[in-house]
Amino acid sequence: MLSRIADSLYWLNRYLERTDGMLRILHTNYVLSLDKGEYGMNSWRPVLEIFTHLDESQISKLEFDNAATLRHLILDTENHNSIKVIINKARENARGAQDHITKEVWEQINHLYHLINNPVIQSRIIGEGGISVLDQLMDQSILFNGVTDSTMPRNIGWSFMTMGKFVERCLITLVVADKHFQQIGYETETSKDVLHWRNLLLSLSGYEHHLKNYNNPNHNLNVVDQLLFNKQFTRSVTYSLDRIGFYLVKVVKQNNAETTSPLLKLFGRVHSRVEYGDFDIIRQMSLQNFLHDTRNDLLHFNKLLGQTFFSYT
């Protein structure tokens, strides 16, 4: 497979996984913004800090305005991480690799592309239709995942696509978890009420899983365990790294070269930190350092992957 094709497939899925993750977070925050109780969502500031490069004055202007925040995060082309920009980039990558994806996948990407570029979307967001826009976009994103999974052949292109998907998913889990734990000083020994973690867990589609599987009264530790170490939770760091490792081995077997050895060693270090990590390790190095080091090493892996397979300099 040509390196530019592998690159396009990898980034196609990274962009659409980011779209899916952002939509889940925006939907959760929008719904919780309507809850005026103690555990409602009081400000869009954490989301804006994660997904934009706005300065303090710009964030202060947007953080309590649902419609303006949604417009900036979904439709504003000056925000290079808006959902509209990301979907447009995904479509360009799909166009460049059109011979390597199925007709159904291409058609579903086009559904998303035409939906996000429909002028009606902007008027609905500015009005009272924000939640319906998010629902519609989420439905199309879920359809993309289903169509891709059920129609794509399991070849090397699929391996690159899946690595891209889980690299992005892992990064989202790390950065969103870091933002929420930052707000309580990365405290794990004392416990917040489980409702305090509702925003984070709903944003990662993990609230129901948490309620069904965790009985320990220390909810802070439970959330750390679920997001980092739980192999049954499909958005945990360890689950994502397992998937990346599985498909990395497949790619390396078909492209075995001396240049792949540093990549495998780097990934092994990242994977081992989480695979063999526990709360004693987290207490020794602090949760903040654990999250930051894992994220930085994964970004380094992503860069080295590009240099190895996509001819990046």
BATI-295872 format. One record per residue (C-alpha): residue number from 0; x, y, z. Coordinates in pm, 1 decimal. Layout:
BATI-295872
- pos px py pz
- NUM X Y Z
...
//
This chain:
BATI-295872
- pos px py pz
- 0 0.0 0.0 0.0
- 1 126.0 348.8 -87.7
- 2 224.8 556.7 213.4
- 3 -13.4 839.5 114.4
- 4 -305.4 591.9 107.6
- 5 -214.8 454.7 449.9
- 6 -185.6 812.8 575.6
- 7 -529.0 904.7 438.1
- 8 -697.1 598.6 591.6
- 9 -531.1 656.8 927.6
- 10 -638.0 1021.7 944.3
- 11 -983.2 952.9 803.1
- 12 -1061.4 748.4 1112.5
- 13 -877.7 980.3 1349.4
- 14 -1087.9 1273.2 1232.1
- 15 -1417.3 1085.2 1246.9
- 16 -1338.0 937.4 1589.4
- 17 -1264.4 1291.7 1708.9
- 18 -1597.7 1400.7 1563.2
- 19 -1774.5 1120.3 1747.7
- 20 -1597.7 1200.6 2075.3
- 21 -1668.5 1573.0 2050.1
- 22 -2035.8 1512.6 1972.6
- 23 -2076.8 1291.0 2279.2
- 24 -1912.1 1555.2 2497.7
- 25 -2114.8 1842.2 2349.8
- 26 -2439.9 1647.0 2381.9
- 27 -2369.0 1561.4 2746.7
- 28 -2272.8 1917.0 2836.9
- 29 -2572.4 2064.7 2656.0
- 30 -2816.4 1837.0 2840.5
- 31 -2649.3 1897.4 3177.5
- 32 -2647.7 2273.9 3115.1
- 33 -3026.2 2255.0 3150.5
- 34 -2987.2 2100.0 3497.6
- 35 -2962.0 2385.2 3746.6
- 36 -2889.4 2153.9 4038.6
- 37 -2558.9 2095.9 4216.8
- 38 -2435.2 1849.3 3955.6
- 39 -2546.4 2036.1 3646.1
- 40 -2300.7 2177.6 3392.2
- 41 -2235.0 2537.7 3493.6
- 42 -1986.2 2644.9 3226.4
- 43 -1855.7 2545.5 2883.1
- 44 -1505.7 2654.9 2987.3
- 45 -1353.7 2301.9 3023.5
- 46 -1482.3 2199.9 2679.6
- 47 -1358.3 2522.0 2520.3
- 48 -1016.7 2475.7 2681.5
- 49 -990.5 2122.4 2541.8
- 50 -1115.2 2176.2 2187.5
- 51 -1019.2 2534.8 2102.8
- 52 -721.8 2770.6 2121.1
- 53 -924.6 3066.2 2245.3
- 54 -768.7 3308.9 2489.9
- 55 -910.7 3386.9 2833.2
- 56 -1126.4 3680.3 2720.5
- 57 -1279.4 3480.9 2433.6
- 58 -1358.4 3185.4 2659.4
- 59 -1517.5 3416.8 2917.0
- 60 -1739.0 3559.7 2644.2
- 61 -1861.8 3215.2 2531.8
- 62 -1864.8 2995.5 2840.5
- 63 -2226.7 3062.4 2947.0
- 64 -2375.5 3094.2 2598.3
- 65 -2500.1 2757.3 2470.6
- 66 -2581.8 2866.0 2116.3
- 67 -2260.3 3064.0 2060.8
- 68 -2046.8 2783.4 2201.8
- 69 -2213.9 2518.8 1986.5
- 70 -2178.2 2736.4 1677.5
- 71 -1806.0 2784.8 1748.1
- 72 -1739.0 2416.9 1820.2
- 73 -1955.7 2273.9 1543.4
- 74 -1959.7 2522.2 1254.7
- 75 -1692.9 2791.8 1293.0
- 76 -1434.0 2735.9 1019.1
- 77 -1194.5 2975.0 1195.6
- 78 -1179.1 2715.2 1473.0
- 79 -952.3 2456.4 1311.8
- 80 -1087.3 2191.7 1548.9
- 81 -1456.6 2252.9 1481.6
- 82 -1664.4 1955.3 1375.0
- 83 -1729.2 2111.4 1033.8
- 84 -1356.0 2152.2 966.4
- 85 -1281.4 1800.5 1089.9
- 86 -1550.6 1638.0 874.2
- 87 -1429.9 1832.2 571.0
- 88 -1076.4 1703.9 635.1
- 89 -1206.9 1349.4 678.9
- 90 -1385.7 1369.4 344.4
- 91 -1070.4 1490.2 170.9
- 92 -879.9 1194.3 313.7
- 93 -1159.0 960.1 204.6
- 94 -1148.2 1107.6 -145.7
- 95 -773.2 1045.0 -164.6
- 96 -822.5 680.6 -64.5
- 97 -1155.9 620.5 -236.8
- 98 -1037.2 305.8 -412.6
- 99 -949.0 155.0 -73.5
- 100 -1278.7 211.0 105.7
- 101 -1617.3 61.2 25.7
- 102 -1893.0 243.0 -158.1
- 103 -2103.4 235.5 158.9
- 104 -1829.7 402.7 366.0
- 105 -1782.7 674.8 102.2
- 106 -2157.1 739.0 87.9
- 107 -2184.7 765.7 466.7
- 108 -1897.2 1015.0 480.9
- 109 -2080.5 1217.9 217.6
- 110 -2399.2 1209.3 427.9
- 111 -2203.6 1361.9 715.5
- 112 -2035.5 1613.6 486.3
- 113 -2360.1 1738.9 332.5
- 114 -2533.9 1747.0 670.2
- 115 -2267.7 1960.8 838.2
- 116 -2253.6 2195.2 537.6
- 117 -2631.1 2241.1 520.5
- 118 -2711.0 2612.0 590.4
- 119 -3017.7 2506.7 789.5
- 120 -2788.4 2363.1 1059.8
- 121 -2661.0 2708.9 1155.7
- 122 -3008.0 2857.1 1193.2
- 123 -3116.2 2564.0 1410.2
- 124 -2815.2 2601.7 1640.3
- 125 -2867.6 2976.3 1677.5
- 126 -3232.0 2907.5 1758.7
- 127 -3354.3 2641.1 1999.1
- 128 -3254.9 2340.5 1790.5
- 129 -2907.8 2273.3 1929.9
- 130 -2996.7 1939.0 2081.9
- 131 -3166.8 1815.9 1763.1
- 132 -2857.3 1909.0 1558.4
- 133 -2636.5 1715.2 1799.2
- 134 -2872.8 1415.5 1787.7
- 135 -2873.7 1413.9 1407.8
- 136 -2495.6 1439.9 1380.6
- 137 -2446.2 1168.8 1643.7
- 138 -2679.8 934.3 1456.8
- 139 -2479.0 980.7 1137.1
- 140 -2151.6 930.1 1324.1
- 141 -2278.9 605.0 1474.4
- 142 -2390.7 494.4 1128.2
- 143 -2040.1 560.6 995.4
- 144 -1892.3 331.4 1260.7
- 145 -2145.7 60.9 1184.5
- 146 -2110.3 82.8 806.7
- 147 -1730.4 82.1 831.9
- 148 -1724.1 -216.8 1063.5
- 149 -1967.2 -420.7 854.2
- 150 -1837.8 -345.9 501.7
- 151 -1461.5 -282.5 513.8
- 152 -1232.0 -575.5 426.7
- 153 -988.7 -673.1 703.3
- 154 -672.1 -585.4 513.2
- 155 -381.3 -353.6 584.6
- 156 -601.3 -51.3 512.6
- 157 -835.6 -164.4 789.2
- 158 -536.2 -195.9 1023.0
- 159 -432.3 165.2 963.2
- 160 -790.9 285.2 998.8
- 161 -835.9 104.0 1328.1
- 162 -506.5 231.2 1468.0
- 163 -614.0 584.5 1383.0
- 164 -948.8 532.1 1552.9
- 165 -802.6 404.3 1878.5
- 166 -513.7 651.5 1894.1
- 167 -771.3 930.7 1877.6
- 168 -1004.5 759.0 2124.7
- 169 -723.6 706.8 2373.1
- 170 -612.9 1070.2 2347.3
- 171 -968.8 1194.3 2403.5
- 172 -1010.1 977.3 2713.4
- 173 -679.0 1100.1 2854.8
- 174 -738.8 1468.8 2793.0
- 175 -1102.0 1467.3 2912.5
- 176 -1012.7 1269.0 3225.8
- 177 -722.7 1505.1 3294.2
- 178 -950.3 1810.5 3268.2
- 179 -1204.8 1668.0 3512.6
- 180 -947.9 1551.6 3768.0
- 181 -766.9 1884.5 3738.7
- 182 -1078.9 2052.4 3874.5
- 183 -1045.5 1859.4 4203.1
- 184 -666.3 1877.7 4226.4
- 185 -623.5 1516.7 4104.1
- 186 -754.6 1395.2 4439.2
- 187 -815.3 1018.7 4455.6
- 188 -809.0 931.5 4824.6
- 189 -1125.9 1121.3 4916.1
- 190 -1441.6 1049.9 4723.2
- 191 -1681.5 1274.1 4536.1
- 192 -2042.6 1164.0 4492.6
- 193 -2094.3 948.8 4184.2
- 194 -2312.6 1226.8 4040.2
- 195 -2004.3 1449.0 4036.4
- 196 -1858.3 1212.9 3775.8
- 197 -2175.7 1194.8 3567.9
- 198 -2054.0 1453.1 3316.2
- 199 -1721.9 1277.0 3254.9
- 200 -1871.2 927.7 3237.5
- 201 -2162.9 1025.4 3013.8
- 202 -1921.6 1208.7 2782.9
- 203 -1734.2 879.4 2737.8
- 204 -2049.1 662.3 2725.7
- 205 -1945.0 497.1 3050.4
- 206 -2199.1 603.4 3313.9
- 207 -2421.4 296.5 3287.9
- 208 -2115.9 67.4 3285.4
- 209 -1992.1 239.8 3601.0
- 210 -2317.6 200.8 3792.1
- 211 -2340.0 -168.3 3701.2
- 212 -1981.5 -267.5 3776.6
- 213 -1845.2 -57.5 4064.2
- 214 -1953.2 -94.5 4428.1
- 215 -1649.5 56.3 4601.3
- 216 -1762.1 373.9 4785.7
- 217 -1451.3 562.8 4666.2
- 218 -1591.7 686.7 4335.1
- 219 -1275.2 879.2 4250.2
- 220 -1069.6 558.9 4243.7
- 221 -1348.2 376.7 4060.3
- 222 -1343.4 635.1 3782.3
- 223 -964.3 614.2 3753.9
- 224 -985.6 235.8 3730.3
- 225 -1259.0 244.4 3467.6
- 226 -1092.3 503.4 3244.1
- 227 -737.5 370.2 3268.4
- 228 -736.3 -1.1 3351.5
- 229 -1076.4 -156.8 3273.2
- 230 -1036.4 -388.5 2972.6
- 231 -1413.9 -433.6 2942.9
- 232 -1476.0 -61.6 2890.1
- 233 -1427.6 19.6 2522.7
- 234 -1312.3 377.8 2584.1
- 235 -1057.2 298.4 2851.0
- 236 -691.9 370.2 2787.2
- 237 -591.6 6.7 2825.5
- 238 -860.7 -115.8 2583.6
- 239 -753.8 138.8 2322.6
- 240 -386.3 51.2 2360.9
- 241 -465.2 -320.7 2328.3
- 242 -639.1 -251.7 1996.2
- 243 -356.1 -30.7 1871.4
- 244 -100.1 -297.2 1960.7
- 245 -297.3 -572.3 1788.3
- 246 -311.4 -387.0 1456.7
- 247 40.9 -244.9 1486.7
- 248 176.6 -600.7 1491.3
- 249 -25.6 -682.4 1177.5
- 250 111.1 -376.2 995.0
- 251 469.3 -445.1 1098.8
- 252 446.9 -807.3 980.0
- 253 359.3 -683.0 632.4
- 254 616.7 -402.7 635.6
- 255 899.9 -550.2 836.4
- 256 1204.2 -323.7 833.9
- 257 1471.6 -196.9 1067.8
- 258 1282.5 130.7 1102.8
- 259 990.6 -43.8 1276.2
- 260 1198.1 -154.6 1577.1
- 261 1204.0 188.8 1751.2
- 262 830.4 220.7 1690.5
- 263 755.2 -115.4 1852.9
- 264 980.2 -36.8 2150.0
- 265 816.6 301.4 2203.9
- 266 468.4 154.9 2188.2
- 267 575.2 -124.9 2423.4
- 268 679.8 133.0 2682.6
- 269 350.1 321.3 2654.5
- 270 145.1 2.3 2667.7
- 271 339.8 -144.2 2959.9
- 272 291.3 165.9 3173.6
- 273 -83.9 112.9 3161.3
- 274 -90.6 -267.0 3127.7
- 275 114.1 -311.7 3445.4
- 276 6.6 7.7 3616.6
- 277 -192.5 15.8 3938.6
- 278 -289.6 260.0 4210.8
- 279 45.2 221.8 4387.5
- 280 221.8 345.7 4073.3
- 281 -24.8 632.7 4041.4
- 282 32.1 733.8 4403.9
- 283 409.0 729.2 4352.0
- 284 415.9 940.0 4035.9
- 285 78.5 1122.1 4085.6
- 286 -228.5 1086.5 3869.2
- 287 -145.3 1410.3 3690.1
- 288 197.6 1285.7 3581.4
- 289 57.9 944.7 3485.3
- 290 -201.9 1101.5 3256.1
- 291 36.7 1357.5 3109.0
- 292 321.1 1110.2 3050.6
- 293 89.3 858.5 2884.8
- 294 -57.3 1125.7 2657.5
- 295 282.7 1269.1 2563.9
- 296 423.4 923.8 2486.1
- 297 118.5 840.7 2273.5
- 298 165.3 1165.6 2079.4
- 299 531.2 1070.2 2030.8
- 300 419.1 727.3 1906.9
- 301 178.3 893.9 1662.9
- 302 460.7 1111.0 1527.7
- 303 699.0 816.3 1492.5
- 304 425.7 610.7 1324.5
- 305 391.7 883.7 1063.3
- 306 764.9 900.3 1008.4
- 307 785.6 523.2 974.2
- 308 490.7 452.2 744.9
- 309 368.4 781.7 597.6
- 310 701.9 934.8 487.8
- 311 677.3 1225.6 732.6
- 312 1007.0 1403.0 794.8
//
